[in-house]
Amino acid sequence: MALICVQAFVSGRVQRVWYRESTKRQALASGVTGWAKNLPDGRVEVLLCGEQEAVNQVLAWLYEGPSNAQVKGVETQVLEWQAVSGFTTG
């Protein structure tokens, strides 16, 4: 069981469309912890930590987002493992 953390920066129409809350639901349903927050430049920053397969599933969902979103791009980088509890939106 490989544990990983991935940081993602999602661009497009991703603020004020329930993107963060939808990401939280996807993550918790997959057993992934972390957070999602709006950035001043209009992007959403996401941290996903958990089993590699589960993180990859949520990461793939980030490219689509909720129905109101229009995702233009997702930049990712793998980070060192961090023990994060729950999933917060801020």
LUMMIFI-521275 format. One record per residue: z, x, y of N, C-alpha, C, O, CB in turn. Coordinates in steps of 0.05 Angstrom, whole numbers. Glycine has a CB too. Example, Ala and Ser with C-alpha at 12.3 -4.5 7.8 and 13.67 -1.06 7.14 Angstrom:
% LUMMIFI-521275
[bator [156,264,-114],[156,246,-90],[156,264,-66],[169,285,-66],[181,226,-89]]
[bator [142,257,-45],[143,273,-21],[157,258,1],[161,268,23],[114,282,-12]]
% end
This chain:
% LUMMIFI-521275
[bator [0,17,-24],[0,0,0],[0,18,25],[20,31,31],[25,-19,0]]
[bator [-22,19,39],[-25,35,63],[-17,18,87],[-28,-3,92],[-53,46,66]]
[bator [2,28,103],[10,14,127],[-4,28,151],[-3,52,153],[41,14,131]]
[bator [-16,12,168],[-29,23,192],[-23,6,217],[-14,-16,215],[-60,24,187]]
[bator [-28,18,239],[-27,4,265],[-54,9,279],[-64,32,279],[-3,13,283]]
[bator [-65,-12,291],[-90,-9,306],[-86,-21,333],[-76,-44,336],[-113,-23,291]]
[bator [-94,-6,353],[-94,-16,381],[-122,-25,388],[-141,-10,382],[-83,5,401]]
[bator [-125,-49,399],[-151,-59,406],[-152,-69,435],[-132,-80,445],[-159,-82,387]]
[bator [-174,-64,448],[-179,-74,475],[-203,-93,473],[-225,-84,467],[-184,-51,496]]
[bator [-198,-119,478],[-219,-139,475],[-229,-147,502],[-214,-154,520],[-207,-164,459]]
[bator [-256,-146,506],[-268,-153,531],[-285,-178,528],[-293,-185,506],[-284,-129,543]]
[bator [-291,-190,551],[-307,-215,552],[-290,-237,565],[-273,-231,581],[-316,-223,523]]
[bator [-296,-262,558],[-280,-284,568],[-258,-288,548],[-260,-305,530],[-298,-310,573]]
[bator [-236,-274,552],[-214,-274,532],[-187,-281,545],[-167,-281,531],[-213,-247,518]]
[bator [-187,-286,571],[-162,-295,584],[-165,-324,591],[-187,-333,598],[-156,-277,609]]
[bator [-142,-338,590],[-141,-367,595],[-158,-384,576],[-168,-405,583],[-150,-372,624]]
[bator [-161,-374,551],[-175,-389,531],[-159,-390,505],[-171,-394,483],[-203,-377,526]]
[bator [-133,-385,506],[-115,-385,483],[-121,-362,464],[-115,-363,440],[-118,-411,467]]
[bator [-132,-340,475],[-138,-317,458],[-113,-304,446],[-111,-299,422],[-154,-296,473]]
[bator [-93,-299,463],[-68,-286,454],[-53,-303,434],[-45,-293,413],[-50,-280,478]]
[bator [-50,-329,439],[-36,-346,421],[-51,-349,394],[-38,-349,373],[-31,-374,433]]
[bator [-77,-351,395],[-93,-353,371],[-91,-327,355],[-90,-327,330],[-122,-359,378]]
[bator [-90,-304,369],[-87,-278,355],[-60,-277,341],[-58,-268,319],[-90,-255,375]]
[bator [-39,-287,355],[-12,-288,343],[-13,-304,317],[-1,-296,297],[8,-300,363]]
[bator [-25,-327,318],[-26,-344,294],[-41,-331,271],[-32,-332,248],[-40,-371,301]]
[bator [-63,-318,277],[-79,-304,257],[-62,-281,245],[-61,-277,221],[-105,-292,269]]
[bator [-48,-266,262],[-32,-243,253],[-9,-252,235],[-5,-242,213],[-21,-227,277]]
[bator [6,-272,244],[29,-282,229],[20,-293,202],[34,-289,182],[45,-302,245]]
[bator [-2,-307,202],[-13,-319,176],[-21,-297,157],[-20,-301,133],[-37,-337,182]]
[bator [-27,-273,167],[-36,-250,151],[-13,-231,145],[-16,-211,131],[-58,-236,164]]
[bator [11,-236,156],[33,-218,153],[32,-193,170],[44,-172,163],[35,-210,124]]
[bator [17,-195,192],[14,-172,210],[33,-175,234],[36,-198,245],[-16,-170,219]]
[bator [45,-154,243],[62,-154,266],[48,-141,290],[27,-128,287],[89,-141,261]]
[bator [60,-144,314],[49,-131,337],[52,-148,362],[72,-162,366],[20,-124,333]]
[bator [32,-146,379],[32,-161,404],[4,-163,416],[-14,-149,408],[51,-149,425]]
[bator [1,-182,435],[-23,-185,450],[-16,-191,479],[2,-207,484],[-41,-208,438]]
[bator [-29,-177,497],[-23,-182,526],[-48,-179,543],[-66,-165,536],[-2,-161,535]]
[bator [-48,-195,564],[-70,-194,584],[-68,-168,600],[-46,-159,606],[-69,-219,602]]
[bator [-90,-157,607],[-92,-134,624],[-103,-142,651],[-119,-162,653],[-109,-111,611]]
[bator [-96,-128,673],[-106,-136,699],[-136,-136,702],[-147,-150,719],[-95,-117,720]]
[bator [-150,-120,685],[-180,-119,687],[-194,-141,671],[-219,-141,669],[-189,-92,677]]
[bator [-179,-160,661],[-191,-183,647],[-192,-180,616],[-199,-199,602],[-218,-187,657]]
[bator [-186,-156,606],[-186,-152,577],[-159,-161,565],[-140,-166,580],[-191,-123,570]]
[bator [-158,-163,539],[-133,-168,525],[-128,-143,507],[-146,-134,493],[-135,-194,507]]
[bator [-104,-133,509],[-96,-110,492],[-80,-121,469],[-63,-138,472],[-79,-89,508]]
[bator [-87,-112,444],[-74,-121,420],[-64,-98,404],[-78,-78,401],[-93,-139,404]]
[bator [-40,-100,393],[-30,-81,373],[-25,-96,347],[-12,-117,346],[-3,-68,383]]
[bator [-37,-86,326],[-35,-98,299],[-23,-77,280],[-34,-56,277],[-62,-108,289]]
[bator [-1,-84,267],[12,-66,248],[17,-81,222],[27,-103,221],[38,-55,259]]
[bator [11,-68,199],[16,-80,173],[-1,-66,152],[-10,-44,155],[10,-109,174]]
[bator [-4,-80,129],[-20,-70,108],[-49,-68,117],[-59,-86,131],[-17,-87,82]]
[bator [-62,-47,109],[-89,-41,119],[-108,-65,116],[-123,-71,135],[-101,-17,106]]
[bator [-108,-77,93],[-127,-100,88],[-121,-123,107],[-139,-135,118],[-125,-109,59]]
[bator [-96,-129,111],[-88,-152,128],[-95,-145,157],[-105,-163,172],[-58,-157,126]]
[bator [-90,-121,166],[-97,-112,193],[-127,-115,197],[-136,-124,218],[-87,-83,199]]
[bator [-142,-106,177],[-171,-107,180],[-181,-136,182],[-201,-141,196],[-184,-94,156]]
[bator [-168,-155,168],[-176,-183,170],[-172,-193,198],[-189,-207,209],[-160,-200,149]]
[bator [-148,-188,210],[-143,-197,237],[-161,-183,257],[-171,-195,276],[-113,-192,244]]
[bator [-166,-157,252],[-184,-142,269],[-212,-154,269],[-225,-157,290],[-185,-113,260]]
[bator [-222,-162,246],[-248,-175,245],[-248,-201,260],[-268,-208,273],[-256,-180,215]]
[bator [-226,-216,259],[-224,-241,274],[-225,-236,304],[-235,-253,319],[-198,-256,267]]
[bator [-214,-214,314],[-214,-208,342],[-243,-208,354],[-246,-215,378],[-202,-181,348]]
[bator [-263,-202,338],[-290,-201,348],[-301,-229,353],[-320,-233,368],[-308,-187,327]]
[bator [-288,-250,341],[-296,-277,346],[-277,-292,365],[-286,-304,385],[-297,-293,319]]
[bator [-251,-290,359],[-232,-303,376],[-233,-333,373],[-248,-344,356],[-235,-295,405]]
[bator [-217,-348,389],[-218,-377,388],[-244,-388,399],[-260,-373,412],[-194,-389,404]]
[bator [-249,-413,395],[-275,-425,402],[-282,-423,432],[-305,-422,439],[-276,-454,393]]
[bator [-262,-423,449],[-267,-422,478],[-273,-394,488],[-282,-390,511],[-244,-433,493]]
[bator [-268,-374,472],[-271,-346,480],[-301,-337,477],[-316,-349,461],[-253,-327,464]]
[bator [-308,-317,492],[-334,-304,489],[-328,-274,489],[-327,-261,509],[-354,-312,513]]
[bator [-325,-264,465],[-319,-235,461],[-344,-219,465],[-364,-223,452],[-306,-230,433]]
[bator [-342,-200,483],[-365,-182,489],[-362,-155,474],[-382,-142,467],[-368,-177,519]]
[bator [-337,-147,470],[-333,-121,456],[-304,-117,448],[-286,-129,460],[-342,-98,474]]
[bator [-300,-101,428],[-273,-94,418],[-273,-63,414],[-287,-53,397],[-266,-109,392]]
[bator [-256,-50,429],[-252,-21,426],[-226,-17,411],[-206,-29,417],[-251,-6,453]]
[bator [-227,-1,390],[-203,3,373],[-197,32,369],[-214,50,371],[-207,-10,346]]
[bator [-171,37,363],[-163,63,355],[-139,60,336],[-122,43,340],[-155,82,379]]
[bator [-138,77,315],[-116,76,296],[-93,93,308],[-97,115,318],[-125,87,268]]
[bator [-69,81,307],[-45,95,317],[-27,102,293],[-31,92,271],[-31,77,337]]
[bator [-8,119,298],[12,124,278],[28,99,273],[31,82,290],[31,147,287]]
[bator [39,97,248],[54,73,240],[77,69,259],[92,87,265],[63,76,211]]
[bator [81,44,267],[104,35,282],[116,11,269],[101,-7,261],[97,29,312]]
[bator [142,11,265],[155,-13,253],[159,-33,276],[178,-29,292],[182,-5,239]]
[bator [143,-53,277],[145,-74,297],[152,-100,283],[141,-107,262],[118,-77,313]]
[bator [171,-114,295],[179,-140,282],[167,-163,297],[167,-163,322],[210,-143,281]]
[bator [157,-183,282],[145,-206,294],[119,-201,309],[107,-180,306],[165,-218,313]]
[bator [111,-220,324],[87,-217,340],[91,-231,367],[98,-255,367],[62,-229,326]]
[bator [89,-217,388],[94,-228,415],[69,-229,432],[50,-214,427],[116,-211,430]]
[bator [69,-247,451],[48,-249,470],[60,-247,498],[81,-258,503],[31,-276,468]]
[bator [48,-231,515],[60,-227,541],[39,-223,562],[46,-219,585],[78,-204,541]]
% end
